[in-house]
Amino acid sequence: MTANVDRLDPSRRSEAIAAASRAFWPDPLFGWFARDEVQEHRMLPIFLGALVRDALPLGDVWSATIDQRVVGTAAWYRPGTLPRTRRRETRIYLACARALATGRNRLTGLRLLDAVEKAHPSEAHWYLALLGVDPSRQRRGLGSALLRPVLEQCDEHGEAAYLETQKPDNLAYYSRFGFEVRDRITVGDSPPVWLMWRDPRS
């Protein structure tokens, strides 16, 4: 079945968040935050939903649909839209705090998120805030299709791209698209978060 990849219709935001949440589970970082698997499932839409809601008016949020159902999403921020304004940052922080409120490692988790935010590059770039494909549709090229529009634009206009990932398996995946590890961040006994940078391809 062929997927349709296009910019996300804002009216389908909840579908995109649900698909991304299914894609992320299980996750080493969210599993470290959560008390159990049920809470991890509840946390993911809060975190990822805050990112999608923030990115929609400011960046490029793409969706993959099959049979009129959103099965994948990629949320990008355009160059110049980060750092967030104080108001936007407060909304993201409150969403994170809400998700972490009854979980484990709350203080260390907030310190880790703060350290990752402070390490965000100052150079102009496109920022991939999230990429997720429903597990039932993975390994069919949908992730590549979701990345392609912005990465092609990066190459055409000589623009860099950046992302963060907490899954070791993602390092090899993103390296296929030209991303390279720039740093690795941990706080206390937290799982590592890798920061990856991509120079435009000529």
LUMVEX-753481 format. One record per residue: x, y, z of N, C-alpha, C in turn. Coordinates in Angstrom, 3 decimals. Example, Ala and Ser with C-alpha at 12.3 -4.5 7.8 and 13.67 -1.06 7.14 Angstrom:
2
NODE       n.c1       n.c2       n.c3      ca.c1      ca.c2      ca.c3       c.c1       c.c2       c.c3
NODE     13.190     -5.690      7.800     12.300     -4.500      7.800     13.200     -3.300      7.800
NODE     12.850     -2.250      7.080     13.670     -1.060      7.140     12.900      0.030      7.870
! end
This chain:
202
NODE       n.c1       n.c2       n.c3      ca.c1      ca.c2      ca.c3       c.c1       c.c2       c.c3
NODE      0.839     -1.186      0.000      0.000      0.000      0.000      0.883      1.249      0.000
NODE      0.639      2.168     -0.929      1.440      3.381     -1.040      0.997      4.404     -0.015
NODE      1.979      5.030      0.627      1.674      6.060      1.616      1.696      7.428      0.956
NODE      0.867      8.310      1.464      0.865      9.707      1.042      1.618     10.514      2.095
NODE      2.678     11.209      1.674      3.475     12.021      2.598      3.264     13.481      2.254
NODE      2.786     14.242      3.233      2.500     15.659      3.017      2.548     16.370      4.364
NODE      2.474     17.693      4.331      2.426     18.448      5.577      1.181     18.069      6.367
NODE      1.342     17.972      7.672      0.254     17.529      8.541     -0.878     18.544      8.554
NODE     -2.082     18.058      8.308     -3.285     18.871      8.488     -3.478     19.076      9.990
NODE     -3.510     20.325     10.485     -3.637     20.549     11.932     -4.824     19.835     12.571
NODE     -5.874     19.590     11.798     -7.043     18.908     12.357     -6.747     17.444     12.683
NODE     -5.605     16.938     12.181     -5.240     15.539     12.415     -4.060     15.423     13.385
NODE     -3.867     16.469     14.145     -2.752     16.508     15.095     -2.807     15.342     16.088
NODE     -3.993     15.059     16.627     -4.102     13.988     17.623     -3.711     12.634     17.041
NODE     -4.075     12.387     15.786     -3.680     11.145     15.128     -2.158     11.045     15.017
NODE     -1.532     12.165     14.660     -0.072     12.177     14.511      0.611     11.913     15.844
NODE      0.095     12.518     16.907      0.680     12.319     18.243      0.522     10.863     18.670
NODE     -0.648     10.281     18.392     -0.875      8.881     18.763      0.070      7.955     18.012
NODE      0.261      8.207     16.709      1.164      7.354     15.923      2.597      7.470     16.431
NODE      3.031      8.699     16.722      4.389      8.900     17.237      4.563      8.228     18.594
NODE      3.538      8.292     19.437      3.629      7.679     20.766      3.758      6.168     20.658
NODE      3.027      5.567     19.735      3.170      4.115     19.526      4.573      3.787     19.019
NODE      5.104      4.662     18.166      6.430      4.420     17.595      7.520      4.463     18.652
NODE      7.392      5.353     19.620      8.454      5.542     20.599      8.489      4.438     21.653
NODE      7.387      3.727     21.860      7.361      2.723     22.923      7.880      1.380     22.411
NODE      8.745      0.696     23.209      9.358      1.144     24.462     10.560      2.041     24.194
NODE     10.850      2.899     25.158     11.905      3.891     24.980     12.773      3.922     26.235
NODE     14.109      3.881     26.091     14.963      3.826     27.280     14.819      5.033     28.192
NODE     14.654      6.214     27.619     14.562      7.414     28.447     13.201      7.518     29.122
NODE     12.132      7.338     28.369     10.802      7.412     28.972     10.579      6.262     29.944
NODE     11.155      5.097     29.654     11.081      3.993     30.600     11.799      4.298     31.896
NODE     12.867      5.081     31.808     13.614      5.492     33.006     12.808      6.503     33.818
NODE     12.027      7.337     33.136     11.164      8.302     33.826      9.968      7.635     34.500
NODE      9.396      6.619     33.865      8.110      6.074     34.286      8.251      5.027     35.383
NODE      7.187      4.879     36.170      7.156      3.839     37.207      6.954      2.461     36.594
NODE      6.184      2.400     35.512      5.878      1.119     34.878      5.466      1.381     33.430
NODE      5.165      0.295     32.715      4.835      0.416     31.293      3.570      1.227     31.057
NODE      2.592      1.102     31.963      1.346      1.852     31.793      1.620      3.340     31.875
NODE      2.422      3.759     32.852      2.717      5.183     32.953      3.554      5.667     31.768
NODE      4.450      4.812     31.269      5.230      5.199     30.094      4.307      5.482     28.909
NODE      3.284      4.644     28.734      2.311      4.872     27.664      1.589      6.208     27.857
NODE      1.330      6.575     29.095      0.611      7.830     29.355      1.524      9.044     29.177
NODE      2.805      8.863     29.489      3.763      9.976     29.380      3.999     10.392     27.929
NODE      4.128      9.404     27.049      4.566      9.687     25.686      3.688     10.708     24.961
NODE      2.353     10.593     24.993      1.550     11.609     24.299      1.689     13.001     24.906
NODE      1.985     13.082     26.200      2.147     14.400     26.826      3.408     15.077     26.300
NODE      4.540     14.355     26.350      5.800     14.900     25.844      5.721     15.207     24.353
NODE      5.336     14.205     23.572      5.354     14.352     22.119      4.273     15.315     21.648
NODE      3.152     15.317     22.356      2.096     16.258     22.002      2.531     17.700     22.194
NODE      3.289     17.969     23.245      3.786     19.332     23.472      4.699     19.764     22.331
NODE      5.539     18.848     21.845      6.439     19.176     20.738      5.668     19.448     19.447
NODE      4.704     18.584     19.142      3.942     18.761     17.898      3.144     20.054     17.941
NODE      2.495     20.332     19.068      1.702     21.564     19.173      2.584     22.797     19.023
NODE      3.798     22.744     19.555      4.699     23.890     19.452      5.241     24.045     18.032
NODE      5.517     22.911     17.372      6.152     22.967     16.053      5.178     23.311     14.935
NODE      3.919     22.950     15.073      2.977     23.103     13.964      2.938     24.510     13.371
NODE      2.838     25.560     14.179      2.754     26.895     13.569      4.097     27.475     13.146
NODE      5.208     26.814     13.513      6.522     27.424     13.335      7.454     26.631     12.424
NODE      7.158     25.393     12.210      8.105     24.556     11.480      7.446     23.833     10.335
NODE      7.965     22.675     10.038      7.411     21.792      9.025      7.076     20.483      9.721
NODE      5.801     20.194      9.850      5.374     18.923     10.435      4.745     18.102      9.324
NODE      5.326     16.931      9.072      4.925     16.079      7.960      4.231     14.827      8.491
NODE      3.322     14.309      7.707      2.639     13.079      8.091      2.654     12.100      6.930
NODE      2.641     10.825      7.267      2.455      9.751      6.294      1.102      9.135      6.576
NODE      0.266      9.032      5.546     -1.059      8.446      5.717     -1.224      7.256      4.780
NODE     -1.890      6.238      5.293     -2.255      5.058      4.516     -3.724      4.775      4.800
NODE     -4.505      4.631      3.757     -5.959      4.412      3.906     -6.584      5.488      4.795
NODE     -6.174      6.724      4.564     -6.720      7.876      5.293     -6.385      7.869      6.783
NODE     -5.380      7.087      7.180     -4.991      7.013      8.596     -3.560      7.488      8.738
NODE     -3.310      8.390      9.692     -1.954      8.873      9.943     -1.153      7.760     10.614
NODE     -0.055      7.352      9.970      0.756      6.247     10.494      2.183      6.685     10.809
NODE      2.505      7.943     10.569      3.849      8.419     10.870      3.907      9.929     10.822
NODE      4.873     10.486     11.533      5.013     11.937     11.535      6.468     12.329     11.771
NODE      6.846     13.450     11.187      8.159     14.065     11.414      7.918     15.538     11.704
NODE      8.416     16.006     12.831      8.232     17.409     13.231      9.578     18.121     13.194
NODE      9.682     19.090     12.326     10.894     19.884     12.151     10.654     21.324     12.592
NODE     11.711     21.957     13.080     11.725     23.411     13.288     12.624     24.036     12.233
NODE     12.121     25.089     11.614     12.909     25.805     10.619     14.036     26.593     11.298
NODE     15.099     26.920     10.543     16.139     27.802     11.096     15.522     29.125     11.566
NODE     15.966     29.571     12.738     15.485     30.846     13.273     14.295     30.743     14.202
NODE     13.694     29.541     14.333     12.538     29.399     15.222     12.936     28.920     16.620
NODE     14.204     28.648     16.820     14.753     28.283     18.124     15.903     29.224     18.435
NODE     16.164     29.517     19.714     15.463     29.006     20.893     14.029     29.524     20.993
NODE     13.235     28.794     21.762     11.843     29.164     21.945     11.729     30.451     22.767
NODE     10.623     31.157     22.568     10.331     32.301     23.420     10.068     31.797     24.837
NODE     10.092     32.688     25.796      9.858     32.285     27.185      8.483     31.618     27.337
NODE      7.490     32.174     26.635      6.142     31.610     26.734      6.101     30.191     26.189
NODE      6.706     29.974     25.013      6.735     28.636     24.431      7.524     27.675     25.309
NODE      8.640     28.139     25.846      9.472     27.291     26.693      8.719     26.895     27.959
NODE      7.956     27.811     28.511      7.177     27.518     29.712      6.143     26.441     29.437
NODE      5.475     26.518     28.278      4.483     25.498     27.929      5.127     24.113     27.829
NODE      6.301     24.052     27.180      6.998     22.768     27.051      7.419     22.262     28.432
NODE      7.976     23.152     29.235      8.447     22.760     30.569      7.298     22.232     31.424
NODE      6.141     22.922     31.392      4.998     22.495     32.194      4.485     21.131     31.739
NODE      4.519     20.896     30.424      4.107     19.579     29.920      5.050     18.493     30.420
NODE      6.356     18.768     30.378      7.347     17.799     30.877      7.159     17.553     32.367
NODE      6.976     18.640     33.131      6.803     18.509     34.577      5.549     17.712     34.906
NODE      4.483     17.959     34.139      3.239     17.223     34.350      3.452     15.734     34.109
NODE      4.152     15.403     33.036      4.385     14.006     32.715      5.266     13.340     33.770
NODE      6.221     14.088     34.299      7.168     13.524     35.256      6.645     13.520     36.690
NODE      5.542     14.224     36.943      5.103     14.500     38.311      4.979     13.252     39.174
NODE      4.452     12.171     38.616      4.256     10.962     39.417      5.193      9.830     38.998
NODE      6.203     10.169     38.212      7.144      9.158     37.755      8.364      9.048     38.647
NODE      9.406      8.417     38.116     10.678      8.263     38.828     11.673      9.292     38.308
NODE     12.739      9.486     39.065     13.890     10.283     38.612     13.494     11.684     38.136
NODE     12.557     12.296     38.853     11.997     13.573     38.391     13.045     14.669     38.301
NODE     13.772     14.887     39.376     14.736     15.995     39.386     15.881     15.731     38.413
NODE     16.391     14.508     38.422     17.470     14.176     37.483     16.972     14.288     36.047
NODE     15.720     13.885     35.817     15.157     13.972     34.481     15.070     15.399     33.981
NODE     14.622     16.310     34.833     14.543     17.712     34.427     15.939     18.288     34.198
NODE     16.910     17.861     35.005     18.285     18.318     34.794     18.836     17.803     33.467
NODE     18.494     16.560     33.127     18.937     16.003     31.851     18.330     16.781     30.686
NODE     17.028     17.027     30.742     16.377     17.783     29.672     16.970     19.181     29.545
NODE     17.290     19.782     30.676     17.896     21.118     30.656     19.292     21.069     30.029
NODE     20.065     20.023     30.360     21.413     19.892     29.793     21.358     19.692     28.284
NODE     20.397     18.904     27.821     20.241     18.691     26.377     19.856     19.999     25.701
NODE     18.961     20.747     26.322     18.532     22.030     25.749     19.697     23.016     25.668
NODE     20.518     23.060     26.701     21.657     23.991     26.715     22.720     23.606     25.679
NODE     22.776     22.328     25.316     23.766     21.876     24.336     23.284     22.069     22.899
NODE     22.075     22.567     22.745     21.528     22.758     21.395     22.416     23.721     20.609
NODE     22.778     23.378     19.384     23.723     24.211     18.622     23.187     25.619     18.376
NODE     24.107     26.558     18.343     23.738     27.941     18.060     23.776     28.242     16.562
NODE     24.442     27.386     15.779     24.493     27.593     14.332     23.100     27.420     13.716
NODE     22.858     28.108     12.618     21.577     27.977     11.915     21.402     26.538     11.436
NODE     20.206     25.980     11.631     19.962     24.596     11.237     18.477     24.292     11.276
NODE     18.095     23.193     10.625     16.788     22.582     10.784     16.884     21.593     11.941
NODE     15.885     21.593     12.815     15.908     20.722     13.996     14.783     19.693     13.891
NODE     15.167     18.422     13.860     14.198     17.338     13.849     13.797     17.032     15.288
NODE     12.633     17.520     15.698     12.179     17.330     17.078     11.666     15.927     17.322
NODE     11.051     15.307     16.311     10.640     13.917     16.461     10.390     13.287     15.098
NODE     10.612     11.996     15.060     10.279     11.160     13.900      9.728      9.859     14.445
NODE      8.534      9.504     14.010      7.946      8.264     14.499      7.007      7.655     13.486
NODE      7.113      6.343     13.306      6.238      5.586     12.407      5.598      4.471     13.225
NODE      4.299      4.322     13.081      3.571      3.269     13.791      4.300      1.931     13.608
NODE      4.511      1.177     14.690      5.252     -0.088     14.586      4.705     -1.033     13.517
NODE      3.397     -1.006     13.273      2.817     -1.899     12.268      3.202     -1.509     10.847
NODE      3.788     -0.305     10.678      4.155      0.183      9.345      5.654      0.453      9.213
NODE      6.428      0.026     10.196      7.865      0.284     10.144      8.551     -0.661      9.159
NODE      9.786     -0.281      8.780     10.626     -1.047      7.852     10.024     -1.112      6.449
NODE      9.304     -0.060      6.092      8.729      0.024      4.744      9.128      1.319      4.046
NODE     10.115      2.027      4.611     10.596      3.242      3.974      9.839      4.497      4.333
NODE      8.907      4.418      5.292      8.126      5.602      5.635      8.967      6.637      6.382
NODE      9.892      6.180      7.224     10.770      7.129      7.911     11.589      7.924      6.910
NODE     12.149      7.236      5.932     12.914      7.914      4.887     12.046      8.900      4.126
NODE     10.818      8.496      3.808      9.916      9.373      3.064      9.559     10.614      3.868
NODE      9.434     10.466      5.179      9.114     11.613      6.031     10.297     12.570      6.170
NODE     11.508     12.031      6.147     12.699     12.872      6.257     13.044     13.575      4.948
NODE     12.726     12.924      3.835     13.220     13.364      2.533     12.902     14.829      2.186
NODE     11.687     15.319      2.376     11.405     16.691      1.910     12.317     17.744      2.526
NODE     12.555     17.646      3.839     13.380     18.667      4.487     14.861     18.435      4.195
NODE     15.308     17.183      4.184     16.727     16.943      3.902     17.082     17.354      2.477
NODE     16.174     17.149      1.547     16.436     17.618      0.182     16.520     19.138      0.137
NODE     15.681     19.792      0.924     15.749     21.256      0.995     17.061     21.702      1.624
NODE     17.498     20.989      2.666     18.779     21.308      3.301     19.909     21.237      2.278
NODE     19.922     20.188      1.476     20.987     20.023      0.482     20.891     21.077     -0.618
NODE     19.687     21.391     -1.020     19.503     22.367     -2.087     19.941     23.762     -1.667
NODE     19.687     24.117     -0.397     19.976     25.465      0.069     21.224     25.558      0.953
NODE     21.943     24.442      1.103     23.158     24.459      1.908     22.918     24.658      3.384
NODE     21.861     24.014      3.922     21.490     24.185      5.330     21.776     22.910      6.125
NODE     22.166     23.087      7.379     22.471     21.957      8.254     21.197     21.450      8.928
NODE     21.288     20.241      9.504     20.186     19.651     10.251     20.738     19.045     11.540
NODE     19.857     18.929     12.532     20.281     18.485     13.863     19.141     17.697     14.498
NODE     19.513     16.726     15.335     18.514     15.959     16.082     19.132     15.420     17.365
NODE     18.267     14.917     18.236     18.692     14.209     19.445     17.985     12.861     19.463
NODE     18.663     11.844     19.960     18.032     10.536     20.083     18.539      9.831     21.333
NODE     17.647      9.071     21.945     18.030      8.298     23.130     18.062      6.799     22.846
NODE     17.848      6.415     21.579     17.859      4.999     21.227     19.157      4.657     20.488
NODE     19.971      3.764     21.036     21.236      3.407     20.364     21.044      2.928     18.926
NODE     19.951      2.191     18.663     19.717      1.686     17.306     19.525      2.813     16.296
NODE     19.107      3.981     16.773     18.869      5.097     15.858     20.162      5.706     15.318
NODE     21.279      5.466     15.985     22.536      6.071     15.543     22.897      5.594     14.133
NODE     22.809      4.302     13.915     23.113      3.765     12.576     22.055      4.199     11.572
NODE     20.806      4.252     12.016     19.724      4.650     11.106     19.948      6.074     10.596
NODE     20.166      7.009     11.503     20.327      8.406     11.080     21.648      8.637     10.348
NODE     22.643      7.814     10.632     23.913      7.982      9.920     23.742      7.723      8.422
NODE     22.748      6.912      8.059     22.483      6.653      6.644     22.093      7.923      5.900
NODE     21.565      8.895      6.630     21.119     10.144      6.016     22.159     11.258      6.171
NODE     23.335     10.906      6.705     24.406     11.887      6.820     24.569     12.518      8.186
NODE     23.799     12.084      9.187     23.946     12.622     10.541     25.143     11.960     11.228
NODE     25.880     12.752     11.997     27.020     12.254     12.762     26.883     12.678     14.219
NODE     27.333     11.808     15.122     27.245     12.112     16.552     28.165     13.277     16.882
NODE     27.602     14.284     17.522     28.375     15.448     17.941     28.679     15.398     19.432
NODE     27.787     14.805     20.223     27.992     14.755     21.668     27.094     13.665     22.247
NODE     27.379     13.305     23.500     26.601     12.317     24.241     26.412     12.866     25.644
NODE     25.164     12.951     26.116     24.881     13.603     27.397     24.195     12.618     28.333
NODE     24.696     12.550     29.561     24.016     11.829     30.642     24.070     12.703     31.894
NODE     23.123     12.489     32.777     23.121     13.152     34.086     22.860     12.077     35.127
NODE     23.780     11.904     36.053     23.625     10.843     37.041     23.581      9.491     36.353
NODE     22.538      8.712     36.697     22.433      7.374     36.103     21.441      7.347     34.944
NODE     21.212      8.495     34.334     20.240      8.550     33.236     20.755      7.811     32.010
NODE     19.851      7.341     31.161     20.286      6.829     29.858     20.916      7.964     29.055
NODE     21.808      7.663     28.130     22.431      8.727     27.341     21.498      9.297     26.285
NODE     21.724     10.555     25.960     21.072     11.205     24.819     22.182     11.611     23.862
NODE     22.059     11.178     22.608     23.064     11.513     21.598     22.602     12.709     20.774
NODE     23.516     13.621     20.521     23.238     14.791     19.699     23.883     14.556     18.336
NODE     23.112     14.704     17.263     23.590     14.371     15.924     23.410     15.561     14.976
NODE     24.429     15.781     14.171     24.490     16.938     13.273     24.691     16.460     11.844
NODE     24.066     17.151     10.908     24.199     16.794      9.487     24.559     18.034      8.676
NODE     25.727     18.000      8.048     26.076     19.055      7.091     25.377     18.776      5.780
NODE     25.038     19.816      5.021     24.359     19.583      3.737     25.255     18.819      2.777
NODE     24.645     17.966      1.982     25.371     17.226      0.957     25.402     18.034     -0.323
NODE     26.540     18.060     -0.976     26.659     18.823     -2.207     26.008     18.073     -3.355
! end
